Amino acid sequence: MNNPCYALLAQEAFLQSDQPGAFLRWLIDPEGQRIISTFGQAEFGASVVRPKSALE
């Protein structure tokens, strides 16, 4: 099953704080991608989400 995910950032949120932008940068950072790609392994024995590179 392919479950694409998109992250959107409202301009107002970005102008009010640097945290939303920092979170989006973390999502695409290698460390963020590692955490996302290993999510669920301990509980289910396999990752719940596969990174895009694994699908290509």
N, C-alpha and C positions, 0 to 999 in steps of 0.2 A: 504494500500500500504506500503510495506516495502522498505525503502530507506537507505541502509547501507552507512555509511561514514567511510572512512579510512583517517588517517593523516600520511603522510610520511615525513621524515626528511632526507635531503641529508647530508652526513657526512661533506661536505665542508661548508654548512651553519652552522652546529653545531660548527665546529672548528673556524669559523670567529666571532661568536657572541653567547651570552648566551640566546638571545631573542627567537629564534626558540624552543629551549628546554623548556624554561619557558612557552611558549604558549602551547606546547603539554602537559606539566604537568597541566596547567590550564584546558585544555579540559577534563581531567579525574578527576580533583579535584571536590569534592562535590559542591562547589560554581559554578564552570563552568558548571557542569551537571544540576544544578538548573536553571541557566540562559538559557541554551540550551533547556531544557525541557519545559520552559514556553514561549519560543519565539513564537510570533504570537497570544497569548491569547487576548491581548488588541485589536488588529486589527480584528481578525477573530472569536473570541469567543471560540477558542480551540487552543491547541498547534499545531504548524506546524510539529514538530518533537517529536517523543516519545523516551524516553531513552530506551536503550536495556533491562533494567530490567522490563519495562512495557510490552515487547514483549515476555518474557519468561514465 
